[in-house]
Structures are given as structure tokens and as C-alpha cells.
Amino acid sequence: MHTVKEYIEKNKKRFINELIDLLKIPSISADTAFSQDVLNTADSIMKSLKEAGCDKVELCETPGYPIIYGEKIIDTNLPTVLVYGHYDVQPADPLELWDSPPFEPVIKKTELHPEGAIFARGACDDKGQMYMHVKALEYMTSEGNLPCNVKFMIEGEEEVGSESLAWFVPRNVEKLANDVILISDTGMIANDIPSITTGLRGLSYVEVEVTGPNRDLHSGLYGGAVANPINILTKMIASLHDENNHITIPGFYDKVEELSQEERNEMAKAPFSLEEYKNALDIDDVYGEKGYTTNERNSIRPTLDVNGIWGGYIGEGAKTVIASKAYAKISMRLVPNQDWEEITTLFKSHFESIAADSVKVKVTPHHGGQGYVTPIDSIGYQAASKAYQETFGVTPIPQRSGGSIPIVALFEKELKSKTILMGFGLNSDAIHSPNEHFGIWNYLKGIETIPYFYKYFSELHK
């Protein structure tokens, strides 16, 4: 019998090489040019689940990309853990900002990852963290110490809104029945300060289009006489925040959860250096809603941000033109109790109402999801906490995240079970950005820690 540390040391090189092979496949769900790559990634993960010890692995067809289902049922009287992850990745653009090609993984040492980190799109979000669970299962089945049942549900559309998962889950409630859901698609404070994510923000994502004249116009002949959609759009966007960076959409804050000062004081105990934060981002100062700290602004408060804006001539040189159309993509991160569909409706109504009569406005909702808070008194949280204590030697800090995993609220609604978010990435891992990476130490530490979650959850469930 090997301990998990011994097993990892024995198989370390293979574990790293398997992840590198997975990261070479550009499974970009947002771009149909990569459709076959997304499907190839699904096939690769199916093979890995079978090799890890799953007795049953299925490629479940959906209206979109397939969902991989796997299971290892050792005794129906024992509790069942459902592992969720995703095999799709974000687009790699802008490619010119990558130090190495995004789908040609390289290992490099960094200040935060002296043992090396794998640089590639999807390294941390979520292929690396998802694959930790596959290798943890391999260890438990190989050593014959899996203490409960395990199911896997790995999807290929998380980065584009999980629409097919929302279709799949209600139709497969019995298949997915579980006692707790385990996800690694979040991060922790630092390698020596582990944390467990206890809250996620919701999301509303929209695209707006502002149309002026029926064609592009000469800016000399028509400038000053005809509305410029780009000028109008920028004014409309600017008006969405007031002087205190408070969002001006009527009704936007009506259901926002206001945390007590006691809760805010507890959050403030998490180690945080504002100077290090600014230095890491190369900014002179932070910016956000008045009356809240940086960590509060990016976790317990809702936000509205422009993710992209375009229109008119953007090629080399000059072209004096008033564009017919201007566009923007806008995301709103929401806190628990804010319903994303309601917020989308409020945004649409407000944005249309502030448009000048000289333009037409179209708002197209893309996708969204609800926020989520998991209780720290559940046996799932307690099991995760004990697992981190076992491998890190310290008690993890509960922490709310600014990110969104919209399907977590869906799981609770349809499957009636709580989700535990055991992330092993760092904020500096550049997910969704050029030069995304995942520390080898973090990857292996996840594989080491996950089996202890199964152990303690099984013990506490009795």
C-alpha cells in the first residue's frame, strides 16, 4: 500500500505529461472552428476516466457539446460524491501577448511557482484542476482505498454559459443523484494560506448595438449634424456609474445582500497587501465603489464592466468616417439574491430608455447565472477543511469569490445537494488572460488533498 504522497512521487512525471497532452488540444467552445478539438478533448477525458478506475463512462449527447459521465459505485449504502468540471477553455486572444504559444505547453519557474508552472490556455481553468480529480480517483482505486461512491460530470460549454448542462441536469436527476458536489474551478489565497470558496457571484452578460445613419458617413460632410453612434454609446456607458462608482440602473440594488459589519470584519482577516496588489497589476491606485475595500468590491458587491467595445475604422492610418453602428459587450457580476434574468431585463429597459432619439438601440442577452453561498457548518465544508489541514498543516480560510460558476445554483435547485469548492489555483495564474499557468506544486497538492476529502466526508456522513 502506498500513501498518496508516495503514489504521487512515483507517478509525478506521468501525471504532468498527461496534463500537458490534454492542454495541447485547443478546446475553445466559443469558436466553431475548434469544434473537433472540443470533441477530441472529450474523447481523451473519457479514456482517462476509464483508466483511472471508473466502471462506467458515457459520452452523453446534448443539443451542444457532449457531457462526459463516469462512475465508480462500490456500495449503494455509502455516500456518493459528484465531481463537476469542464473541458472547454477560453479563446487565447490576444495571441501576441503570450510569451509562448497557448497550446504548446511549457514549464517555467516563477517567483510564486519555484518548482515550475505549466503555461498554456486551460492550465488552471479548468483542465489542470479537473484532471486532479481524475488522478485522485486513480490513486484511490489503485490502492483499494476509495471510501465511497464517485460520479463525474465533465462538460464542454462552461466558458459559453453551460446551456447544454442546464438542459442535461433536469433530465438526469436520478443518474446524477449524490450527497455532495465537489468542484475545483476556483482558487486559494496563497500556497501557504489555503482557502475554501464559500460564495460565488452571479452573472448577466449582454451585447449592445447602437445604430445611427443607414451607412457610414463622411465626417466632414456630416459631422456635427448627424448622431455618431460611437459617441452616443460611450456617453451611455459612462452614465451607468455615478461619481461614487455606484451602478445607476433603477432597481439594480433592490435585492443586494448587505453583509453585517461583523461578517465584513471576518472577511478582513484574510491576508491582503494593497501595495502588493497594485504592484502585481502595475497600477498606481485601485478603483471601485465608494465605501468598500478592494476585497469587498471584488466579492460581495455587484459590478458592471465593459468587456469589449468597437465600431468605425480601426485599421492602419486614418479614415474620416462616422460609423453607422457601434457595439459593446457588457458583463454584470451579481451577488446572492440578485436574479440574473431580472437584472438583464432591468439593464435592457434602462439602456434603451437613455438612448438619444437620433439612434436605435438593440440589447442582446447572451448568458447568465445565479450567485451562490455554501454554509460552512455543512459536513461537506468540514470534510474539505479537514482535508486541507491534513495536507497543508493549517486550517483553510473561508472566502467569497468574485468569479461566477452559474451552474452551482442550478445543481442545488435540481439535485438538492450542496457544492463544495476546493480550488488550488492562485489569482496570479492569469486565467482568461495571456500566459495562463498552473503551478506543478498546486496540481500535485490537489491530487494529494482530494482523497482526504473523500475520507473525511465518508466518516462525517455516518
N, C-alpha and C positions, 0 to 999 in steps of 0.2 A: 504493500500500500504506500502510495506517495502522498505527501502533503500537497496542498495546492501550490505552495511556493516551489517545491521540488519539481512538480509536474510542469510548471511554467518555465523553470530554468532549463529543464530537459528539452522542452519544445519551443523555446523562445524564438529561435531563428525561423522555424516553420511558421509560427503564429504571425510574425512580422511579414514574411514573404507572402503568405496567403492574403493578408490585408492589402499589401502592395498590388498584388494581381487584381484584386477587386477594385482598387482605386484607379486602375488603368482604363476601366470601361467608363466612357462618358455618358452616364445615365441621366441626362438632362431632360426632365419631364416637361419643361416649359417649351421646348423646341422640338417640333415633329421630325426634324432632320435627324434626331438621335433616337427615334422610336425603337429601332432594332437594338441599339445599345442598352436601352432600358430593359428590353425583354431578355437580352443576353445576361444582364446582371441578375435578373430574377432566376434564370436557369442556374447560374453559378451559386446563388444562395441556397436554392433547393438542394443542390449537390452537397453543399457544406452541412446543411441540417441533417441530411441522411447520414453522412459520415460522422457527425457529432453524436448520433445515437437516437435520433427521432425514429419511432417505429412507423410513423405515418407522415408523409409530406405530400401536399397537394398544391397545384397551381390553380387557384380559383379565379375563373374568368369574371370580369366586371364590365360595365359599359366603357371603362377606360383601361388603364394598365392593370394587370392581374395582381392579386394578393396571394402571397405565399403563406400557407397554413402548415404548421407542423406540430406534432405532439409526441410526448413520451408519457404514457399513462402507466404508472406502476401499481396503483391501488386506488380504486374509486372511493375508498373510505378516507383517503388522505386529501389534504387541501391541494388546490390547483393554482399555479401562478401562470398568468397570461403575459407573455413578453411582447411588447409592441416596438417596432422600429420601422424605418423606411430606407429603401434602397435607391431612391432618386436623389439627385443633387441639384444645386442651384446652377444657373449658367455661369461660365467662367469669366465673362466680360467684366472689366476691360482687360483683354489678354496682354496688352503691352505693359501692364503694371505687375505682372507676375515675374519673379526672378528666375523661375524655371517653368516649363510647360505644365499646365494644371493637371493633365492626365498622364504625365510621366513622373511618377512619384520619386522624390529624392529624400534622403535622410540628412539632416543638417543639425548641428548643435546650436543652441541659442542660450541666452542668459537664463531664461526660465526653464529651459529643457537641456541641461548639460549632458544628459545621456542621449540626446538626439530627439528630433521630431520628424515625422513624416509630412512633407509638404506636398499637398495635392488637393484638388477640389473633392469635397466629401470626406476628407480625412477624419474630421471631428464630427461633422454634421452630414450624415449620421452613420456613414458606413463603419468608421472605426468604433464608435460606441455601440452600434447594433451588433457588430461582429464579436465584441467582448462577450456577449450573452451566448453566442454560438460556441465559442471556445470554453466558456464556463460550463456549459452543458457537456461538452466533450470530456472535460475533466471529471465531472460527476458520474457520467455513465461509464467511463473507462475505469474508474476506481471503485465503481459499485456503491457510491455513497449519495446518490440522489435521494433526498428525504421526502419528496412529494412529487406530484404530477406537474408537468410543464407543457404549456402550449405556446406556439409562436404565431404571430400575425404580423407579417412584414409587407408594407405597401409601397407602391411606386408613384404616389401622387402627393406626398406631403408638402412638397415645395410649391404646389399649384393649388392647394386648398382641400385635398383629400376628398374630392367629390365622390369618387367611386367607393371609398371606405364608408362614407355616410350612407351609401346605397347598400353596401355589403353587410354592415353590422346588424341592422334590424332584421335582416333576412337570415341571420345565422346565430341567433342568440343562444340556442342550445349548444351548438358546436363550440362557441366561444365562452361558455359558462366557466366561471372562475371565482376564486376567493379574493384575489388581489391582482392588480395590473402593474407591471413593472416596466418602466421606460428609462432609457438613458439617452436623452436628447437635450440635456441641459448641462450646466457647468457647476463648478465649485469655486470657492473664493481663492484658494491657493493650494499648492501641493502639500503644504504643512497645516492648512486650515480647511479641512473638508467641510462641506455644507450640503444640506439636502433642500432642494427646491420645494417649497410648500405652497406657492402661488404662481399662477401664470396670468398674463394679461390676455384679453380677447383681442379680436382684430376685425376691422372693417376696411376693405381695400376697394377703391373706386378709380375709374378713369374719367376725366372730364374733357370735353371738347367745346371750344368756343369758336363760332363761325361768324365772320363779318361779311364782306362782299363776296360775290359769287365766283371771283377769281382773284389771283394775286394782282396787285396794282402797283404802278409806278409811284414811288414815294414822293417824287417831286410834283407830279401832276395831281395826286390825290391826298398827299399828306396834309393833315390838319382839317380835312373836310370829311373824311370817312374814318369810322372807328377802326383802330388797329387791334385785332383780336389778341395779339401778344401783350400789348399794353393793358388791355382790359383784363386779361387773365391774371397778369401779375398783380394788378390792383385788387382783384377779387381774392386771390390767395393771401395777399398781405393783410386783408381785412379779417381773416379768420382767427387772428390773435390780437388781443388788445395790448396796451402798454405794459401789463404785468404778465404777458405771455399766457393769458387765460383764453381758452377757446371760446369764440363768440357765437357759436351756433346755439340758438334758443333751445332750451331743454336738454342740452348735452350733459350737464352735470346733475340732472334731477335724481338719478339713481346711483350716483357715485358713492361708494362706501368710504366713509370718513373714519380713519383709524383713530383710536384714542391716543392721548399723549403717552400713556403707559406702553402701548404697543409700539409707538414710534421710538420711544426710548430703548426698547428691547432691540429694535432693528439697528439702532445707532451703535450697539455694542460690537457689531461686526467690524473687524479691522478695515480701515479705509484711509488712504492718504490722498487728499485732494491734489497736492503737488505732484505726486507720482502719477495720478490720473491724468493731469494736464500735460505732464512731460511725455507720457506714453502716446498721447494724441497730438503732441506738438501744437498745443493751443495755449493762448495767454490767459484765458479765463473760461469758465463754464457758462452755460446759458440755459434758462428754463423758467418754469412757473415760479412766480414770487411766493415766498413763504415756505418753501420746501427745500430740503437738502438734495444733493445730487443723487444719492441712492434712493431717496423717496421719489424723485422725479422720474427715475427710470424703472420704477417697480410698482408703486402703489397709486400713481397718478396717471390719468389718461393723457394721451398725446395726439397731435395731428402733425404729420410731416409730408412734405412733397418728396416723392421718391424719383421723379423724373419730370422734365418739362422740355417741350420742344415746339418748333414752328418756324416758318420762314426759311431764309437761306443760311446754312451753316457750313457751306463749303469754303474752299480757299479763296482769298481775295474778297472783293466787295460786289454786292448786288443790291441795288437800292430798290427794295420791294416792301410793300405792305402785304403780309401773308393773308390768305383767305381764312386760314384756320390756325388755332393754337391748341396745344394739348398738355395735360399733366396727369401723372399718376399720383394718387394720394392715399396714404395709409393712416388709419387711426387705431392706436393701441388702447384697449379698453380695460377697465378694472371690473372685478366681480360685481354683479347685479346690472351692469350695462348690457343690454341685449344688442348684439351686433346688427341684426336686421332693423331694429328700431333706430339705431344710430345712423345706419345707412339712409333710412328714409328721412331722418332729420337733416342730414347733410344735403341730400338731394333737394329737399324743399328749400332750404336756406340758400344753397348755392344758386339755384335758379332765381330766387327772389332778389338777389343782389346784383344780377346781371343788368347791364345797361340795355335800353330799348334798341340800341343800334347793333346788337349781336344776338345770336341764338346760342343757347347752352344745352348741351347733352351730357347727362351723368350716367355712366355705365357701371353698375356694381360688378366686381369681379368675384371675390370670395370673402369669407369671414368666419368667425367662430367666437364662442363664449369664453370668458375668463374662468379661472378655476382656483379654488383653495382647498388644500387637503389638511385634515386635522392632525395635529402632532400627538394626539393621545390614542391613535389607532394602533393596532398591533403591527400593521404594515410599516408605519413610520418607526415604531420601536424596534422592529427587526432590522430595518435599514440602519438605524442609529447604532445598534449593537454590532452590525457588520462593519461599519466604518471604524468603530472603536477597536475592533479586533485587528484590523489591518493598518490603520493609521496611528493607533495608540492614543487618540484623543476623541472627545465627543464632538460630532458634527454640529454645525450651527444651522438652525432652520432659517431659510432665506427665501424671500419672494423674488421672482424673476420678472424682468421686463419683457421677456420674449413671449411668444404665443405658440401653443400646440392645441389648435382648435378642437381636435378630436377627443381630448381628455374629458371635456364636459359631455360630449356625445356618449363616451363609454359609460359614464355614471348614469346617464339617463336611460340608456338601452340595456346595459349589462348589470346595473345596480351594484357596482363594485367600485372601490376606491383605487386611485392611482398613486403609486409611489415613484418619485422622480429622482433616480440615482445617477446624477451626471458626473463625469470625470474630466471634462474639458475645462479650459480656462478662458476667461474673457479675452485674453490676448491671442487666442488661437485663430483669429481672423475668419470666423465662419461668415459665409456670404460675401467675402471680400477676396481680393487677390492675395496669394500666398497663405491660404488657409493651411493649417497644420494641426497635428495632434501628437503630443509627447509620447514617446515609446514607454516611458515610465508610467504615464497615465493609462495608456492602453493596457499594459500588463497589470497595473494596480486594479483596474476594473475587473479583469478576469479573476484576480485573486479575491476581490471583495464580494463579488456576486454570489458565489457558493455559500458564503456565510449568511447572506440574506435568506436563502432557502432554508438553511439550518435553523436559524432563529425564528423565522416565520412559522415553520412547522412545529417548533416547540411551543411557541406562544399560542398557536391555533388550537392546541389540545384542550 
